[in-house]
Amino acid sequence: MDERELCFLSLSEVSQLIGSREVSPVAVTRAILDRIAEKDATIGAYVTVMGEAALESAREAEREIEQGRYRGPLHGVPVSLKDIIYVKGVRNTAGSKVMADFVPDHDATVTQKLRSAGAVIVGKAQLYEFAMGPKTTYHFGPTRNPWDLNRVTSGSSSGGAAGVSAFLCYGSLGTDTGGSIRGPASWCGVVGYKPTYGVVSRYGVTPLSWCMDHVGPITRTVRDAALMMNAIAGYDPEDPGSLNVPVPDYAAALEGDLGGLRIGIDTEFFFDGLNPEVEAAFRQALQALQSAGANIREVSFPSMDLAQSAHSLILLAEAASVHEERIRGSAKLFGANARTRTELGSFLMATDYLKAQRVRTLFQKEFAQVMKGVDVLATPASPAPASRFDEPPPRADGKQAARSAANRFRRPFNLVGAPAISVPCGFTEAGLPIGLQIVGRPLEDGLVLKVAHIYEQMTDWHRRRPPIG
């Protein structure tokens, strides 16, 4: 195979070639690094490219495989990490000038786990400043959507999604506090998975909100995401939120069918203000799931608007606490939006935060009650396709402000810590990707991945290539 074509394979496909010794980790890594050199000046997926370190890891993987010490599906496979996840000796900017020169002295737990699985880390991926969401500053250059360079990727795990979509790595680890894995995945035409809260360690990850941060994979296929989950999941005593539960084989969970599966849809909140092309693609996805044996049932979340407000309050308050010392000492280095949000959070009262947490508890109970009648939920991953860089953000007040947010379909499920995935389900007439979101009960990650995988295998959306070439 031409080395340039290696980049266009999925993680699963290149893993099989490496495992069977048909290609070498060094050849695969060189192909990815060459493509980064050729395309990333246009895309802006990376803050830091770890070229020499990546090649040395690839050489070590090649030696181990030749000696019969194959570690598994990630061995020798190039991946990226959001530049909020520590890599020892490599700067961790968190997308901000405030941390531009910060170099951690240890790996994050997920970094250690990827290294143990033999993965090759090729670089640190771009993100919105401090992972604070849309319209925050790109201090290290903008990340552009591979499907239309004049459009954004969503965020905050923007570089990871753009890099996977543009074939600049085979998978990436991002973080998701209000949809920051699933949003970029839906707008870039790839898979983004937020696992159950506590299943993947956040130790060594710059926090945004302690009670809502999740770490998870961005990949080209659902199987790729399952393989990455097999490597990174597991209890970690260094993370206070980590769950000490058995780690399943996520890849094995993909097998089976959808016969009798109950899928819940909320036609109120999730259809309010929905882009017509997104709605059409979502309804077609539901028809495909029905044809595979699933039953569609309507559900309702009366507290959804309250949950939106609670999410915003909790995030702002906890982000202000995280960055309290930084904002005091280095406020001028913050981008305008990150500074405004951090300072706004510092003015919230303790009673506001406690009320938001009570609403969170109410919504968790409501979610659990709804899920007694269905097995998973299905929603559009985003209410509209990717916006242009020059488009102003929607302006609205009160309830409509929450409903105008691009991440409004994703953030409620951070409040409940539920597993959720975005998988491609279509394109607009302008050629922009559309994502389908599948949500499950906490700790039923395997079922969420299975439903997404079966749907994916019924379509070819994930096989399309962006015009970046």
C-alpha positions, 0 to 999 in steps of 0.5 A: 500500500502507498504510504500516503494512503495509510492515513485514510484508514480507520484505527481498526484497519491500520491496527490490523495491518500493524498487528499482522506485520503488513505495515510497520508503525514507523511507516504509519507514523511517518505517513501521519507526520507527513500529512500533518506537515502538508495539511495542518497549516490549513486546518490548525488541528495541533498546538504542538506536534511531537514528531521526533518523540512520536517516531521514537515511540513508533520505532520502539513499537516496531521492535516489540512487535518484531520480537513477538511482544504485541500489546494489542489494537493500539500498538503503534497507532498514532493518536493525539491528545487535547492540549489539556491532557498532560504529557510529561515534558511537553507543554500543556497550554490549555489553549491559553497564553496563561499556560503557554509555557507550562510543562507538566512533570508527569503524564495524565493517567489516560496518557499512561494508559495509552502508552501502556497500550503501545499507542504513538502520541503524535501531538497535542490538539487545539482547543477553545481557551481553557475548554470554555466553549464557543467564541473563546479565543484561539491563542495559537491559531484557529482550527478550521472545519475540514468540510468547509474551511470558512466554518468552525469545528465547534468545541472545545475539543476542536483540534481532535475532531478536525485532526481525525476528520482530516486524517491527521491522526487515527484517534484523539482524546478530548474532554466533554463538560457540556458537549465538547467531544460530541459537538466537534465530532458532529460538525466534523463528520466523525464519532465522538464518545462521552463515557459514563462519568467516572469510567475514565480518569481525569487525573492530569487533565486541566479541569473546567468543572470537577463534577461534569468533566469527562474524558473520551475518544474522537475517532472515525468509527464506533469500533475505533472508539470502543478500542480506545475505551478498552485502553483508557477505562478503569478505576484510578485512585488519583481521581476522586470521581473515579468509579471502582467498577469492572471494565467491560470489553467495549469492542465485544459489546458491539455485537448483536442486534436491535431487536426489541430495543426501546428508543426514546425521543423527545419531540418537544425540546429536541425539535424546538428551533431545529434546522430543517436539514438536521431534522430530516436527517435525524428522522431518516436515522430513526427510520433506519433504527426502526428497520433494524428492529428498534421501537420508537417511543416518545418521552418528555423532560419537563425540567429540561429548561431548568437543567440548561440553566443549572448546567451553566451556573455549575460550570461558571462557578466551578470554572471560576474556582479552578482559575481563581489564582490565574485570573488574579495574577494574569487577567490580561493574558486571558482572552476576552470571553474566557476572562468574562466567563471566569469573572462572571462565575466569581460573582455567583453566590453560594446559594446560586450554586447550591440551587443549581445542584438541587436542580441537577438532582431533580433532573437526575431523578427525572432522567432515571424515571424516563429511562425506566421506559426506554433503553436509550435516547436518540436526539440530534447531536447539534441543532444546526450544522457548522456555523461560519467564523464570521457569523455572530452568535445567536442573541437571545434572553432568558429561556431563549438564550438557553435554547439558542446555544449550539450545545443545548442538546448535549449538556443535559447529559453531563449533568447526569453523567450518562454515556452519550455518542455522536455518530454521523447520520447525514450531510446538508445540501452544502456538504456539512456533516450532521450527527446523531446522538445516542444516550444511555443509562450510566454504566450502560456504555456498551449498549450505547456503543452497540446501537451507534455501531449497528446504525453506522454499519447500515450507512456510509456517512462515516466513509466520506472524505472532506474536500481538504483532500 
